[in-house]
Amino acid sequence: MAIGGAWPWLALAGLGMFHGLNPAMGWLFAVALGLHRGSRKAVLLALPPMALGHAVSIWLVATSVMALGAVIDAKPLHAATGAILVLWAAYHWLYGHRHRVRVGLTTGLAGLVLWSFLMATAHGAGLMLVPALMPLCAGSPVIGAGSLPVALAAVGVHTLATLAVTGLIAFVVYDWLGLAVLKRGWVNFDLLWTGALAATGLALTLTA
């Protein structure tokens, strides 16, 4: 994992922790399932399929970025992805609240995987990883057998960090805090998420 130095991997883990903090990425749904079914086990069982759905969404972005990075110069790729991130942030700000992915509390494991995949994709979770993924492209000359381990490692590092934070918050809220805490002190994660998308896009554009 020496490709691009240590910082891309730290960034992937840090972004995974940030994604795990966002209730839209799964911990709130996991807590709701546990409370609805009256079972702590339901919270635990919800986490792996949510992590899988998130990982698949990230995987599609990671492989796409590495494929493009193998054939396109870094500067235009930086500029293009930066513009996409800014536009995605604008879309999320204007219309994101109108396109919620609705899955009932009686859903099964397959439904959780699909819900998590759609939520991560709709929120542009994978796009936010582009700055950390780009340095990894430099050590992956072609998309194929040589780049597959790098892409898998990137997705694995990010997903494990997301899962760890998602699970920690889910159990803390379920076991001790309860959903009432959300009424007393709620952070507008939609606004924070939109700001992070826009900031990432602007940073990529300005450094292109």
Secondary structure per residue as TSV (DSSP state, phi and psi in degrees):
chain	resnum	aa	ss	phi	psi
A	1	M	-	360.0	32.5
A	2	A	-	-84.1	-8.3
A	3	I	T	-62.6	122.7
A	4	G	T	75.6	6.6
A	5	G	-	82.7	-173.8
A	6	A	S	-83.5	-24.9
A	7	W	H	-64.0	-35.3
A	8	P	H	-60.2	-36.7
A	9	W	H	-71.6	-37.8
A	10	L	H	-66.0	-38.4
A	11	A	H	-65.1	-41.4
A	12	L	H	-60.8	-42.1
A	13	A	H	-67.9	-42.4
A	14	G	H	-63.5	-41.2
A	15	L	H	-67.3	-32.8
A	16	G	H	-62.6	-41.1
A	17	M	H	-65.0	-40.8
A	18	F	H	-62.9	-42.9
A	19	H	H	-63.6	-37.9
A	20	G	H	-64.8	-30.0
A	21	L	H	-68.2	-28.8
A	22	N	-	-72.2	119.9
A	23	P	G	-61.2	-25.8
A	24	A	G	-69.4	-15.8
A	25	M	G	-86.8	-5.5
A	26	G	T	145.0	-30.3
A	27	W	H	-66.3	-34.2
A	28	L	H	-67.0	-40.3
A	29	F	H	-67.2	-39.7
A	30	A	H	-62.5	-42.5
A	31	V	H	-64.2	-43.8
A	32	A	H	-60.8	-40.5
A	33	L	H	-63.3	-42.4
A	34	G	H	-62.8	-43.4
A	35	L	H	-68.7	-39.4
A	36	H	H	-64.5	-38.7
A	37	R	H	-95.8	-2.5
A	38	G	T	60.8	38.7
A	39	S	-	-145.0	126.1
A	40	R	H	-66.9	-29.7
A	41	K	H	-62.9	-33.3
A	42	A	H	-63.8	-34.8
A	43	V	H	-64.1	-46.2
A	44	L	H	-63.1	-44.5
A	45	L	H	-68.4	-23.5
A	46	A	H	-75.4	-24.2
A	47	L	H	-68.3	-48.2
A	48	P	H	-59.7	-46.9
A	49	P	H	-64.8	-32.4
A	50	M	H	-65.5	-41.9
A	51	A	H	-64.0	-38.6
A	52	L	H	-64.1	-46.6
A	53	G	H	-61.0	-41.8
A	54	H	H	-63.2	-42.9
A	55	A	H	-63.7	-40.1
A	56	V	H	-63.3	-42.0
A	57	S	H	-62.2	-45.2
A	58	I	H	-65.5	-38.3
A	59	W	H	-60.0	-42.2
A	60	L	H	-61.7	-40.5
A	61	V	H	-69.3	-44.5
A	62	A	H	-60.5	-46.1
A	63	T	H	-68.5	-35.5
A	64	S	H	-65.9	-43.7
A	65	V	H	-63.8	-42.2
A	66	M	H	-67.8	-35.1
A	67	A	H	-66.2	-44.3
A	68	L	H	-67.9	-39.3
A	69	G	H	-64.2	-21.8
A	70	A	H	-80.8	-18.5
A	71	V	H	-123.8	-9.8
A	72	I	S	-120.3	141.4
A	73	D	-	-62.0	152.7
A	74	A	H	-63.5	-41.0
A	75	K	H	-62.9	-51.8
A	76	P	H	-64.3	-32.2
A	77	L	H	-67.5	-40.7
A	78	H	H	-58.5	-50.3
A	79	A	H	-62.4	-43.1
A	80	A	H	-66.1	-46.6
A	81	T	H	-68.3	-33.5
A	82	G	H	-62.6	-44.4
A	83	A	H	-63.7	-40.9
A	84	I	H	-62.0	-42.2
A	85	L	H	-64.1	-41.8
A	86	V	H	-64.8	-43.0
A	87	L	H	-65.5	-38.1
A	88	W	H	-65.2	-39.5
A	89	A	H	-63.0	-42.3
A	90	A	H	-63.5	-42.6
A	91	Y	H	-63.0	-44.0
A	92	H	H	-62.3	-38.6
A	93	W	H	-66.7	-41.1
A	94	L	H	-84.8	-38.6
A	95	Y	H	-127.6	-5.2
A	96	G	G	-58.0	-38.3
A	97	H	G	-69.0	-14.5
A	98	R	G	-89.8	-9.1
A	99	H	-	-123.9	55.6
A	100	R	-	-76.4	142.7
A	101	V	-	-87.3	116.1
A	102	R	-	-105.3	118.9
A	103	V	-	-130.3	131.4
A	104	G	-	-72.4	164.5
A	105	L	T	-73.6	-5.7
A	106	T	T	-97.8	8.5
A	107	T	-	-65.3	155.2
A	108	G	-	-96.0	-168.4
A	109	L	H	-65.2	-40.0
A	110	A	H	-63.5	-38.8
A	111	G	H	-64.0	-36.5
A	112	L	H	-67.5	-40.4
A	113	V	H	-60.8	-48.1
A	114	L	H	-63.1	-44.5
A	115	W	H	-59.4	-47.0
A	116	S	H	-63.9	-41.9
A	117	F	H	-61.1	-46.5
A	118	L	H	-67.3	-38.3
A	119	M	H	-65.8	-45.9
A	120	A	H	-63.1	-40.0
A	121	T	H	-69.2	-45.5
A	122	A	H	-64.3	-32.0
A	123	H	T	-84.8	-3.4
A	124	G	T	69.1	31.7
A	125	A	T	-60.7	-41.6
A	126	G	T	-68.0	-36.3
A	127	L	G	-62.1	-31.8
A	128	M	G	-66.5	-19.0
A	129	L	G	-87.2	-6.7
A	130	V	H	-54.3	-44.6
A	131	P	H	-59.8	-33.7
A	132	A	H	-78.6	-27.8
A	133	L	H	-78.9	-31.7
A	134	M	H	-58.8	-43.4
A	135	P	H	-61.6	-26.3
A	136	L	H	-72.4	-23.7
A	137	C	H	-66.2	-29.3
A	138	A	T	-61.3	-30.0
A	139	G	T	-97.1	8.1
A	140	S	-	-124.2	89.1
A	141	P	-	-63.1	-32.4
A	142	V	S	-139.5	153.7
A	143	I	S	-80.4	125.8
A	144	G	S	159.9	-145.1
A	145	A	T	-60.9	-35.7
A	146	G	T	-70.8	-32.8
A	147	S	T	-92.7	-16.8
A	148	L	H	-58.1	-47.5
A	149	P	H	-61.5	-35.9
A	150	V	H	-66.1	-45.7
A	151	A	H	-62.5	-43.1
A	152	L	H	-62.7	-41.8
A	153	A	H	-64.8	-41.8
A	154	A	H	-61.8	-46.6
A	155	V	H	-64.9	-40.5
A	156	G	H	-64.1	-46.4
A	157	V	H	-60.1	-47.6
A	158	H	H	-64.0	-46.3
A	159	T	H	-66.4	-40.7
A	160	L	H	-63.3	-40.0
A	161	A	H	-65.5	-42.1
A	162	T	H	-62.2	-46.6
A	163	L	H	-62.2	-41.8
A	164	A	H	-61.5	-46.5
A	165	V	H	-71.7	-41.5
A	166	T	H	-58.7	-47.3
A	167	G	H	-64.6	-43.1
A	168	L	H	-59.6	-49.2
A	169	I	H	-65.8	-41.8
A	170	A	H	-58.4	-45.1
A	171	F	H	-74.6	-34.6
A	172	V	H	-63.2	-45.3
A	173	V	I	-67.1	-43.5
A	174	Y	I	-67.9	-44.0
A	175	D	I	-81.5	-34.0
A	176	W	I	-124.8	-47.7
A	177	L	I	-84.4	-42.8
A	178	G	-	77.2	162.7
A	179	L	T	-69.9	-13.3
A	180	A	T	-62.6	-25.7
A	181	V	H	-62.9	-26.6
A	182	L	H	-68.2	-25.1
A	183	K	H	-79.0	-28.0
A	184	R	H	-84.6	-34.5
A	185	G	S	-152.2	96.9
A	186	W	-	-114.1	131.8
A	187	V	-	-95.1	133.6
A	188	N	-	-76.0	87.8
A	189	F	H	-70.6	-26.1
A	190	D	H	-61.6	-45.0
A	191	L	H	-65.7	-43.4
A	192	L	H	-63.3	-41.9
A	193	W	H	-65.3	-44.8
A	194	T	H	-61.5	-41.6
A	195	G	H	-62.7	-39.3
A	196	A	H	-66.6	-40.2
A	197	L	H	-61.7	-47.4
A	198	A	H	-64.8	-43.1
A	199	A	H	-63.1	-41.4
A	200	T	H	-64.3	-43.9
A	201	G	H	-62.7	-42.5
A	202	L	H	-65.8	-39.6
A	203	A	H	-62.9	-42.4
A	204	L	H	-65.3	-41.3
A	205	T	H	-65.9	-43.9
A	206	L	H	-71.4	-26.1
A	207	T	T	-96.5	4.1
A	208	A	-	-67.4	360.0
